[in-house]
Structures are given as structure tokens and as C-alpha cells.
Amino acid sequence: MKKTVIVDAPGKINLSLDITGVREDGYHEIDTIMQAVDLRDTVTITRMSGKGIFISCDRPRVPSDDTNYAHIAARLFFDRFGLDASAISIDIQKRLPMQAGMGGGSADAAGVLVGMNALFEVGADMETLCRLGREIGADVPFCIMGGIQRARGIGEQLTRLPDLPKCHIVIAKPTAGVSTKESYRRYDQQGAVRRPDTELLLRKLKEGDLHGLAKGMYNVLEEVAGLDEVCKLHERLLSGGAAGAMMSGSGSAVFGLFEKRSHARHCMRRLYDQAGMVFLTHPVGCGAVVVDLF
């Protein structure tokens, strides 16, 4: 019997984000293009004797109780597949920044679902795992599937898209984060000045036109982020040679797309004095994936 599984759980950036409506239950309808990136958390799940779910994390601010998305995912998996007599420990090594719009909590939940599926030899397919993921959070199905997807509805309706042309991604996160709930509340109050041309972006992806795509990126939540640092980082990325720049999701991380790694590295060095965290990464074609099982 296998006792431990290790899962890599990539984060994401949004290449566009539009809000198309609000449902009766308060959830916002969106139309967004999401891309998985090679900046990832590592989730280690170990079977234990007894019963229960025990969370640990190398970042003290991450909750270790039943509000953690990883805990919610494990509880749901246990309940759905009749494994209540089991106990596990979940250790999360965080590399994804918090309150950044990069899906950190959703990536961890995806990692738990994929990892437990392998550890307990349940054999659930991706569609089943994605259905479970929808019950946890709107971004969890994407974090299971990964790659590049158009997401509609509340984010759960996924359509695979042509791969993003080869590029390098510089991500800069201000010291301050942005609450997703607060970001959407401000949007409801203020609305949007302009909207992304999603069909144009889809066409540029199909054509493999990185510069055309980058110049067309737009996020309606960036207008209402309420952080001067977001605007400054956006401008610094563009002046540093990015083909295009945008805030990811509800923020506060801002990213730029670069054709050449040398240009990306040069821009990255210019950002250290303005951002709390700076990363150089690239697109990946997968979501949460098992890297070891023993």
C-alpha cells in the first residue's frame, strides 16, 4: 500500500478577464482566458492511522483549519468516495503568493484531489475530479486541467485553447494583496470603463501572434484594484520591454509577457525595488500532477 504522494500544483495568470453578469446567488459570471504557469506549490499527502485531516504549511499566514481549501478538498474526497475511516496529513510548500490573483488556494485544492485520487487508488477521471473541484471554488477545475483555457460561467466552464506561443513571464506582486471579495464588490459599485475583446485574443492565439495577444490583454478588475502599486508595476513592465502587461485575476500580482528571456531578466532586476515579490516563469501545459508516489 502506498503511503505518501507528492503533487506539484501550478498557479495561473489571466490573459483577459471580463465580467458578463451577476447570478441570483451573488456569483459573478465571467469570461476569461487562463494560463497555467511554472510557479507552483508542492502538496505532500501522507496516510496515517486513525481518522482526521491535518494541515501544515511553511507559510504561517496560511490557515491550517477546516477553512483551508486543501482541507475542504480532502473532506469532500473522503465523503464522496466513502473513505471516512482514513486519516491523512497534508503538507503545503507555498511558492505561489497569497492574495495575488494566481489561484494559490485553488491550486492546493486541485493538488489534494489529484493526489488523493492516486494515493487511495480511486481511479476517478479528470471530469469527476473537476466536478468535485467546482464544489470547492470556481478556479479549482482549471487548476486540475491546467494548460490554457477559456473559462466561462463562474469559471467552471472550460474550453481548451491553442497553446500560448513560447514566451517568458515576469510576475511582480506588490507587498499589499487584494481580497477577491473586496475586488468584486468595488467592481459592482464602479463598473468597467472598457472590456477585453476576447474574440480578438482567441484569434491571436490561433495565429500564434504573441505580440497581438499581449497588446489586447485586459482585465476589468484592474480598474478597481485600488492599489497605486498595480499601476506602477504595469507601467514598469511595459517600459521594461514587455509585449503586454496586466493584473492577474482579482490581483494584486501584475505580469508581463516577454519574447526573449534576456529582456525578461533585465526587466525583473528593475522591479525588485518596487515589488514585494518578483518571479520569472513560463507557461505550462498541465495542471496539478503527481510527481512521486511511494
Helices and strands as residue ranges (DSSP letters): E 4-22, E 28-48, E 52-57, H 69-80, E 87-93, H 104-119, H 126-134, H 140-145, E 148-152, E 157-160, E 168-173, H 180-190, H 198-207, H 210-216, G 222-224, H 228-239, E 244-247, E 254-258, H 261-271, E 277-281, E 289-293
